[in-house]
Amino acid sequence: MLMDRYAAMFSALEQKNQGAFVPFVTLGDPDLQTSEKIIDTLIESGADALELGLPYSDPIADGPTIQAASIRARKSKVTTDDCFSLLSRIRERHPDIPVGLLLYSNLVMASGLDNFYERAAKAGVDSVLIADVPLREAARFIDAATSHGIKQILIAPPNASEETLEQIGKQSSGYTYLLGRAGVTGAETAVQIPAASLVQNLSKYNCAPPLLGFGISKPEQVKAAIEAGAAGAISGSATVNIIAQHLEDLQTMLSELGKFVSNMKAATQKES
């Protein structure tokens, strides 16, 4: 079994009275070499964990920003094999940081369910979130993940019923992806911070710690998420936007990513 890096992370953050900041980028965007430098920069600038996408031709849950990231990676001929090799190199350099994959079921099934999770485990992946698999169809993915020591991340929508929350409580591990709003990803649409009651319900059903995602682009949104009781926040489109804005200037791109992560991480400090 893999070491539980998420449990270690949440425990360490609790000791420091902080929440988690988790940036998302697409592996291989805009190319493999640059992507590796980007991921190192995110970690070195204070990211507590990583959420990483695999390039895909039809990312239905994503808005235009992350769709464009997939397009850039695919134009650079980045394959799933390339991504696993990159993940292995990242894990070798950064043995303790939790690394999650966020992807679509076709990419899992193309490799064969068990084979995909086996490869992910060997590459040092801690969790897998499959955007287009609803909770009612998650059992076989959870079983495959568990057999390889991987956490299968479940999504809690903002309008989740008590029954859904109860099922998440029974089956969740690692963390719970708490949606800040309905729809597709994108920093263009501001997050609707969930009522503290939803976070309390997740706790009532013993769900894995909730990280708030969708529309997180500013430090004040991170702060508000943590004040609402979330264990942290995930920022995707805002992070990817920085890459897109500086494709012609690598040093500026890395510098701006570093500043962004540092500022977002600073907002995770709770008031004593």
Secondary structure as the mmCIF struct_conf table of DSSP 4:
data_model
#
loop_
_struct_conf.conf_type_id
_struct_conf.id
_struct_conf.beg_label_comp_id
_struct_conf.beg_label_asym_id
_struct_conf.beg_label_seq_id
_struct_conf.end_label_comp_id
_struct_conf.end_label_asym_id
_struct_conf.end_label_seq_id
HELX_RH_AL_P HELX_RH_AL_P1 ARG A 5 GLN A 15
TURN_TY1_P TURN_TY1_P1 LYS A 16 ASN A 17
STRN STRN1 GLN A 18 GLN A 18
STRN STRN2 ALA A 20 THR A 26
TURN_TY1_P TURN_TY1_P2 LEU A 27 GLY A 28
BEND BEND1 ASP A 29 PRO A 30
HELX_RH_AL_P HELX_RH_AL_P2 LEU A 32 GLU A 44
TURN_TY1_P TURN_TY1_P3 SER A 45 GLY A 46
BEND BEND2 ASP A 48 ALA A 49
STRN STRN3 LEU A 50 GLY A 53
HELX_LH_PP_P HELX_LH_PP_P1 LEU A 54 PRO A 55
BEND BEND3 SER A 57 SER A 57
TURN_TY1_P TURN_TY1_P4 ILE A 60 ALA A 61
HELX_RH_AL_P HELX_RH_AL_P3 PRO A 64 LYS A 75
TURN_TY1_P TURN_TY1_P5 SER A 76 LYS A 77
HELX_RH_AL_P HELX_RH_AL_P4 THR A 80 ARG A 93
BEND BEND4 PRO A 95 ILE A 97
STRN STRN4 VAL A 99 LEU A 103
HELX_RH_AL_P HELX_RH_AL_P5 SER A 105 SER A 111
HELX_RH_AL_P HELX_RH_AL_P6 LEU A 113 LYS A 122
TURN_TY1_P TURN_TY1_P6 ALA A 123 GLY A 124
STRN STRN5 SER A 127 ILE A 130
TURN_TY1_P TURN_TY1_P7 ALA A 131 ASP A 132
HELX_RH_3T_P HELX_RH_3T_P1 LEU A 135 GLU A 137
HELX_RH_AL_P HELX_RH_AL_P7 ALA A 139 SER A 147
TURN_TY1_P TURN_TY1_P8 HIS A 148 GLY A 149
STRN STRN6 LYS A 151 GLN A 152
STRN STRN7 LEU A 154 ALA A 156
TURN_TY1_P TURN_TY1_P9 PRO A 158 ASN A 159
HELX_RH_AL_P HELX_RH_AL_P8 GLU A 162 GLN A 171
BEND BEND5 GLY A 174 GLY A 174
STRN STRN8 THR A 176 LEU A 179
BEND BEND6 GLY A 180 VAL A 184
TURN_TY1_P TURN_TY1_P10 ALA A 187 GLU A 188
BEND BEND7 THR A 189 THR A 189
HELX_LH_PP_P HELX_LH_PP_P2 ILE A 193 ALA A 195
HELX_RH_AL_P HELX_RH_AL_P9 ALA A 196 LYS A 204
TURN_TY1_P TURN_TY1_P11 TYR A 205 ASN A 206
HELX_LH_PP_P HELX_LH_PP_P3 CYS A 207 PRO A 209
STRN STRN9 PRO A 210 GLY A 213
BEND BEND8 PHE A 214 GLY A 215
BEND BEND9 LYS A 218 LYS A 218
HELX_RH_AL_P HELX_RH_AL_P10 PRO A 219 GLU A 227
TURN_TY1_P TURN_TY1_P12 ALA A 228 GLY A 229
BEND BEND10 ALA A 231 ALA A 231
STRN STRN10 GLY A 232 SER A 235
HELX_RH_AL_P HELX_RH_AL_P11 SER A 237 GLN A 245
TURN_TY1_P TURN_TY1_P13 HIS A 246 GLU A 248
HELX_RH_AL_P HELX_RH_AL_P12 LEU A 250 ALA A 266
TURN_TY1_P TURN_TY1_P14 ALA A 267 THR A 268
STRN STRN11 GLN A 269 GLN A 269
HELX_LH_PP_P HELX_LH_PP_P4 LYS A 270 GLU A 271
#
